[in-house]
Amino acid sequence: MSGTRTAAAKRAVLKTGRPRAAEPLKLETIDQLLGAIYEGPTESPPWQTAMLRIREVLAAAHVTLMLRPPSSDSTGVMINTGPTTAQNVESYETHFFAADPFVRLAEGDVFSAEELIGPQWLQSQYYHDFLEPIGVRHLLGADIYTKDGIECRFRITRSADAGPFSTDDKSLIKLLLPHLKRSIQLHARLDFLECERSLFAGTVNRMLLGMLSFDANGNIVETNQEARRILAEKDGIWLSGNNLCIESSQESRDLQRMLRGALAGTNDSEGPGVVEAMAVTRPSGRAKLGILVRAIPLGRWSESKQRPAVAVFLRDPEANAAQPSQELVRRLFGLTRMEAQLALLLTEGLTLDEAAEKMNVRRNTARTHLRSIFCKTGVTRQTMLVRLLLNSVLSLG
């Protein structure tokens, strides 16, 4: 008797993919799927956990999310779960995407290959040349579109042994699609913010401005490259755990007072934020470091205590910024290559005579170049030229 039930159960699995007598999915399982979908934007690759859970629940061979479908101009971006090879992925991205019949599906609908194409599906080139060799027989697809122009493709496969997708399987995917769409929109927003953050962080680094941020509990959230360089020198200031340590006792007390005041100022969401500054003596005798402490007020809807609450900026007046390229200077101000070279040497603090010697030209030649630079830039003195170059966008390059 039990052997008969086992055989019947196996036949049901082959026909529907899951045992026909199985109970409907528990709320706990659906909750886990939804949770994985909304946590997806924070993963790398995104939605990897959600794809694996869906694959397990549907007894699928592959679950694939094409965040950016391949095209003739791009290989696209795909998150894939299931047995595959780099060669299979490459063959789809470079060739078979053009033969994929699942294109521009109506949003919210879930289709099997037979529903979309009919019995001739198994005679198609896409099936014979791409899917059949990798053991795929059944294909389920849905597309997601957003008002921002995002187009994603969601695909689920099974082998011939696993059986076709059931009505319940399609209903589950249809239930998950709106949530996946919202999660994709959240991911796009987070990606935009990360791009913006990276741009500004890179600009701050190029300007040789060190920055540390502290949360409301006084723990360090982030430090940038220039801050790490300054602190690593341990010349008057260094980092010990989450504490900024200063050699001078009085300067150390001043900094701690500033940090406490800034942390207290973060609770004022209306004001511009507490700003204080001080100088730090360096035992090496080098020029003093500049420190600026700025409170970052809570946003109207802020609730996390691990968000940046205070920013500490460090400036080393003796740091050597990367020299802008002569080509950049030439294009920005319409100078010749010799004029651009002279202008850069002057911004380094060289006199006209020193610059002429370094360029291996006569002083009169350098003076002629300087007059031409004045004419093209609209300045009349060397100090004005240096100020113009230092305040231009060159430092951002």
Residue pairs with C-beta under 8 A, 6 or more apart in sequence:
9 19
9 21
12 19
12 20
12 21
13 19
13 59
13 162
13 163
14 161
14 162
14 163
15 163
15 164
16 163
16 164
16 166
16 168
16 169
17 58
17 59
17 60
17 158
17 162
17 163
17 164
17 165
17 166
17 169
18 58
18 59
18 166
18 168
18 169
24 168
25 57
25 172
29 57
30 175
32 53
33 50
33 53
33 54
33 57
33 176
34 176
34 179
36 47
36 49
36 50
36 53
37 47
37 50
37 176
37 179
37 180
37 183
38 179
38 182
38 183
38 186
39 49
39 50
40 46
40 47
40 48
40 49
40 50
40 183
40 187
41 47
41 183
41 186
41 187
41 190
42 190
43 49
45 79
46 67
46 79
46 187
47 65
47 79
47 180
47 183
48 79
48 81
50 180
51 63
51 64
51 65
51 79
51 80
51 81
52 63
52 81
54 60
54 63
54 156
54 173
54 176
55 61
55 62
55 63
55 81
55 82
55 156
57 172
58 156
58 158
58 165
58 169
58 172
59 158
59 162
60 82
60 156
60 157
60 158
60 162
61 82
61 83
61 135
61 136
61 157
61 158
61 159
61 162
62 80
62 81
62 82
62 83
62 84
62 136
62 155
62 156
62 157
63 80
63 81
63 82
63 155
63 156
64 78
64 79
64 80
64 81
64 82
64 153
64 154
64 155
64 156
64 157
65 78
65 79
65 80
65 152
65 153
65 154
65 155
65 180
66 76
66 77
66 78
66 152
66 153
66 154
66 155
67 76
67 77
67 78
67 79
67 152
67 184
68 74
68 76
68 77
68 151
68 152
69 76
69 97
69 151
69 152
69 153
70 76
70 92
70 93
70 94
70 97
71 97
72 98
75 90
75 93
75 94
76 93
76 97
78 89
78 93
80 89
82 157
84 134
88 134
91 130
92 100
92 130
96 126
96 129
96 130
99 124
99 125
99 126
99 129
99 130
100 126
101 113
101 116
101 117
101 121
101 124
101 126
102 111
102 113
102 116
102 139
102 141
102 143
102 153
102 155
104 143
105 111
105 116
105 141
105 142
105 143
106 143
107 143
107 144
107 145
108 142
108 174
108 177
108 178
109 142
109 174
110 140
110 141
110 142
110 170
110 173
110 174
110 177
111 140
111 141
111 142
112 138
112 139
112 140
112 164
112 165
112 170
113 121
113 127
113 138
113 139
113 141
114 121
114 164
116 141
117 124
121 127
131 137
131 139
131 157
135 159
135 160
136 157
136 158
136 159
137 158
137 159
137 160
137 162
138 157
138 158
138 159
138 160
138 162
138 163
138 164
138 165
139 155
139 156
139 157
140 155
140 156
140 157
140 165
140 169
140 170
140 173
141 153
141 154
141 155
141 156
142 153
142 154
142 173
142 174
142 177
143 151
143 152
143 153
143 154
144 150
144 151
144 152
144 153
144 154
144 177
144 180
144 181
144 184
145 151
145 152
146 181
146 184
146 185
146 188
148 185
148 188
150 184
150 185
150 188
152 184
154 173
154 177
154 180
156 165
156 173
158 164
158 165
201 224
203 396
204 211
204 224
204 226
205 224
205 225
205 226
206 321
206 322
206 395
206 396
206 397
207 321
207 395
207 396
208 226
208 315
208 316
208 319
208 321
209 226
209 313
209 314
209 315
210 223
210 224
210 226
210 227
210 228
210 229
210 230
210 231
210 313
210 314
210 315
210 316
211 222
211 223
211 224
211 226
211 227
211 311
211 312
211 313
211 314
212 220
212 222
212 223
212 224
212 227
212 244
212 311
212 312
212 314
213 220
213 221
213 222
213 223
213 296
213 308
213 309
213 310
213 311
213 312
214 220
214 221
214 242
214 259
214 263
214 308
214 309
214 310
214 312
215 221
215 305
215 306
215 307
215 308
215 309
216 263
216 266
216 305
216 306
216 307
216 309
217 305
218 242
218 259
218 263
219 242
219 306
220 239
220 242
221 306
221 307
221 308
222 308
223 231
223 239
226 314
226 316
226 319
227 314
230 237
230 289
230 314
230 316
231 237
231 238
231 239
231 314
232 238
235 282
235 283
235 284
235 286
236 246
236 247
236 248
236 280
236 281
236 282
236 283
236 284
236 288
236 289
237 244
237 245
237 246
237 247
237 280
237 289
237 291
237 314
238 244
238 245
239 245
244 255
244 259
244 312
245 252
246 252
246 255
246 280
247 280
247 281
247 283
248 280
248 281
251 278
251 279
251 280
251 281
254 278
255 278
255 280
255 291
255 293
258 276
258 278
258 293
259 293
259 310
259 312
261 274
261 276
261 295
262 273
262 274
262 276
262 293
262 294
262 295
262 309
262 310
263 295
263 309
263 310
264 274
265 271
265 273
265 274
265 295
265 297
266 273
266 295
266 296
266 297
266 298
266 309
266 310
267 297
267 298
268 295
268 297
269 297
269 298
269 299
269 300
269 302
270 297
271 297
272 297
273 294
273 295
273 296
273 297
274 293
274 294
274 295
275 292
275 293
275 294
275 295
276 292
276 293
277 290
277 291
277 292
277 293
278 291
279 288
279 289
279 290
279 291
280 288
280 289
280 290
280 291
281 288
282 288
282 289
286 318
287 316
287 317
287 318
288 317
289 314
289 315
289 316
289 317
290 314
290 315
290 317
291 312
291 313
291 314
291 315
292 312
292 313
292 315
293 310
293 311
293 312
293 313
294 310
294 311
294 312
294 313
295 309
295 310
296 307
296 308
296 309
296 310
296 311
298 309
321 395
323 344
323 348
324 344
324 394
324 395
324 397
325 397
326 337
326 340
326 341
326 344
327 340
328 394
328 397
329 335
329 340
329 343
329 344
329 389
329 394
330 336
330 337
330 339
330 340
332 392
332 393
332 394
333 340
333 343
333 373
333 376
333 377
334 376
335 343
335 372
335 373
335 376
336 369
336 372
338 359
338 361
338 369
339 369
339 372
339 373
339 376
341 359
342 355
342 359
342 366
342 369
342 370
342 373
343 373
343 385
343 389
344 389
345 354
345 355
345 358
345 359
346 352
346 355
346 382
346 385
346 386
347 386
347 389
347 390
350 358
352 363
352 366
352 367
352 370
352 382
353 363
353 366
355 366
356 362
356 363
356 365
356 366
359 366
370 382
373 385
374 380
374 385
377 385
377 388
379 385
379 388
